[in-house]
């Protein structure tokens, strides 16, 4: 659907300090709503993301933004995924 907001997912682990920091960055960036996906115990997700978490994924555009990122970087990344 053209012009629809990205379907965002934040891949993270339980008890992950960097994931907590990423949540704060996303709040400061005023990122749209996203789904938190915990990879612990999911063999396929652990194989894909392993120690790379946190990773922000735009499922609609099949794009990923890996840590580290800041609020400005998130805003730029989100804007780059919008149709022109």
C-alpha positions as CSV (number, residue, x, y, z in Angstrom):
1,X,0.0,0.0,0.0
2,X,1.6,3.2,-1.1
3,X,2.3,5.9,1.5
4,X,1.7,3.5,4.4
5,X,4.0,3.8,7.4
6,X,6.8,1.1,7.6
7,X,6.0,-2.0,9.5
8,X,8.8,-1.8,12.1
9,X,10.2,-4.5,14.3
10,X,12.9,-4.2,16.9
11,X,14.8,-7.5,17.3
12,X,16.2,-7.7,20.8
13,X,17.2,-10.0,23.7
14,X,16.0,-10.2,27.3
15,X,18.2,-8.4,29.8
16,X,20.0,-6.5,27.0
17,X,21.5,-3.1,28.0
18,X,22.0,-2.1,24.4
19,X,18.4,-3.0,23.6
20,X,17.3,-0.7,26.5
21,X,19.4,2.1,25.0
22,X,17.8,1.5,21.5
23,X,14.3,1.8,23.0
24,X,15.3,5.2,24.4
25,X,16.8,6.3,21.1
26,X,13.6,5.2,19.3
27,X,11.5,7.3,21.7
28,X,13.7,10.3,21.2
29,X,13.5,9.9,17.4
30,X,9.7,9.7,17.8
31,X,9.7,6.5,15.7
32,X,6.3,5.2,14.8
33,X,4.9,2.2,16.6
34,X,7.0,-1.0,16.3
35,X,6.8,-4.6,17.3
36,X,9.3,-5.8,19.9
37,X,10.6,-9.3,18.8
38,X,12.7,-11.2,21.4
39,X,15.1,-13.6,19.7
40,X,15.9,-15.6,22.8
41,X,14.8,-19.3,22.3
42,X,14.1,-18.9,18.6
43,X,16.8,-20.8,16.7
44,X,16.1,-19.1,13.4
45,X,16.2,-15.6,14.8
46,X,19.2,-16.3,17.0
47,X,21.1,-17.6,13.9
48,X,20.1,-14.5,11.9
49,X,20.6,-11.8,14.5
50,X,22.8,-13.5,17.2
51,X,25.0,-10.8,18.8
52,X,23.9,-8.1,16.3
53,X,20.9,-7.0,18.4
54,X,19.3,-4.6,18.7
55,X,18.3,-4.4,15.0
56,X,15.5,-2.2,13.7
57,X,13.8,-3.8,10.7
58,X,11.4,-2.3,8.2
59,X,9.5,-5.4,7.1
60,X,7.7,-3.6,4.3
61,X,10.9,-2.4,2.7
62,X,13.0,-5.3,3.8
63,X,15.6,-2.9,5.3
64,X,17.5,-3.2,8.6
65,X,19.3,-0.7,10.8
66,X,21.8,-2.3,13.1
67,X,23.1,-0.9,16.4
68,X,24.6,1.6,17.1
69,X,22.2,4.2,15.9
70,X,21.1,7.6,17.2
71,X,17.8,9.5,17.0
72,X,18.9,11.5,13.9
73,X,20.1,8.3,12.2
74,X,16.8,6.6,12.9
75,X,14.9,9.6,11.4
76,X,17.1,9.6,8.3
77,X,16.7,5.9,7.9
78,X,12.9,6.1,8.2
79,X,12.7,9.0,5.7
80,X,14.9,7.1,3.2
81,X,12.4,4.3,3.2
82,X,9.4,6.5,2.3
83,X,8.3,6.6,-1.3
84,X,9.2,9.8,-3.1
